[in-house]
């Protein structure tokens, strides 16, 4: 991947290999600086940032969140960044390219990239060259830092994927966990999945079983794939895919019936995960739709991971 930006003083570009990135991976970055005119570079910094967008309902809801470090109702970096200095007090000669190899490492607990309606987590790699004029203060104090000007800047977005064999919630339990079987007065519903892990763009397969103690007539029997995302005080529950198993649903007394199903998982970057202010969860739910009466259902949690 390559991203380049131009400025009056210099051109700067950042190049990394295009292999898939996961938490804990090492990034070998090549920073190329081509000055337009000769100048003294005070500092060159490569920054890897995690940006988590926090959604709030209103200004009143944002007040308690903004009192905590790193919680804002907008683009937030906070402490979630890694800096590497690749140049310090270097004379940049005009027209002469300067190459700087830099190595960065993603944190072991780095959350994956998420792009949903409310849930948004992204990763950004940026390179900056700072200068200091001769008459400005010298040293490492705060006034010297304020005096530095930006000679060149470049940034690009990275995609971090999630693995299938890693706990999506860092050892914490998923919310609203529901058992895979549920009993009602007339029926007992069961739901089983062939695998609790599935990649984005993959297929969820399993079966629904119903044991009736007396005859049941309903509008339909269906199975649904539901995504629940939350960011700050905003949340959404979305039915991504559903399959009707029987319509109308006519279930005889003292019989157990089983249906197989297949549900498609969409391919956007929406893995099961829990970050500082963001939650994304998936579940498969079997529903007996009883028209005007409350529906009867059974659900099972699903771990969705992202893949290139």
Secondary structure, DSSP 4 states (H G I P E B T S, - for coil): -EEEEE-SSEEEEEEE--S-EETT-EEEEEEEEEESS-EEEEEEEEEEEEEEEPP-SSHHHHHHHHTSTT--SSEE-TT-EEEEEEEEEEEEPTT-EEEEEEEEE--TTPPPPEESSS-EEEEEEEEEEEE--TTS--SSSHHHHHH-EEEEEEEEEE-EE--TTS-TTTTPPPTT---SEEE-SSEEEEEEES-SEEETT-EEEEEEEEEESS-EEEEEEEEEEEEEEEETTEEEEEEEEEEEEEEEEEE-TTEEEEEEEEEEPP-SS--SEE-SSEEEEEEEEEEEE-TTSPPEEEEEEEEEE---
